[in-house]
Amino acid sequence: MERIHPESLVFGDEVRVIAPSRSLAIISRENRFIANDHFRELGIQISYSKNAEEIDDFTSSSIDSRIEDMHEAFSNKNVKGILTVIGGFNSNQLLRYIDWKIIGKNPKVLCGFSDVTTLNNSIFTKTGLVTYSGPHYSTFSQKLYLDYTLDYFKKCLFSKDSFKVEPSKTWSDDDWYKNQEERNLIGNRGWFVINSGIAEGTILGGNLSTFNLLQGTEYFPDMDNSILFLEDYEGTNPEIFDRDL
């Protein structure tokens, strides 16, 4: 299938926030204000999907609501990019109901990670559209220490120039959304290289346990000539990671 690269974002573009996993309702008003300030600095106009704040017992929403919002976001000519609210556990419920023709005829930036791994990979498999494993809308709610994320968000989505990914000098493993002022940063010693070398290929992957949900289905991408990248969740350990891999 022919690969489709979406147009880069430009200053003034409208970016739609959709909730294919957990609901926007779980993001506090205060944190939304922080996120929207970051987007204003980027020159992005944020809009929210019709059903983004619908919430059920699983902190998600109905399949119909999520599909409606996703189709509308891709169909709307004013929307130039799409951000997912946050991760979760159930975006794989949407796959059999997606109209792939709508996405294929309206290619645009889609960015998210974690549970959105199912959408990133199935969209690429079904339409050839290149999507982005990157920050959610909720990620931009961080008041402090977001410079590294903002820098690479701009390099990746606002430009077609190639760039080198350098390791961040620090990282965090704190519940920053609970206390935005008291943050605990950890020094980063750089890449941990197991086998050095040079490789070239299509970057595929995402959240490991979520990616595995697609195996044996029509939504799993062709792994030939690819570079596999993976993230895992906080509850994992080396034994579980090894089994999943």
Buried (B, 14 or more C-beta within 10 A) or exposed (E): EEEBEBEBBEEEBBBBBBBBBBBBBBBEEEBBEBBBEBBEEBEBBBEBBEBBBBBEEEBBBEBEBBBBBBBBBBEBEEBBBBBBBBBBBBBBBBBEEBEBEBBBEBBBBBBBBBBBBBBBBBBBBBBBBBBBBBBBBBBBBBBEBBEBBBEBBEBBBBEEEEEEEEEBEEEBEEEBBEEBEEBEBEEEEEEEEEEEEEEEEBEBBBBBBBBEBBEEEEBBBEEEEBEBEBBBEEEBEEEBEEEEE
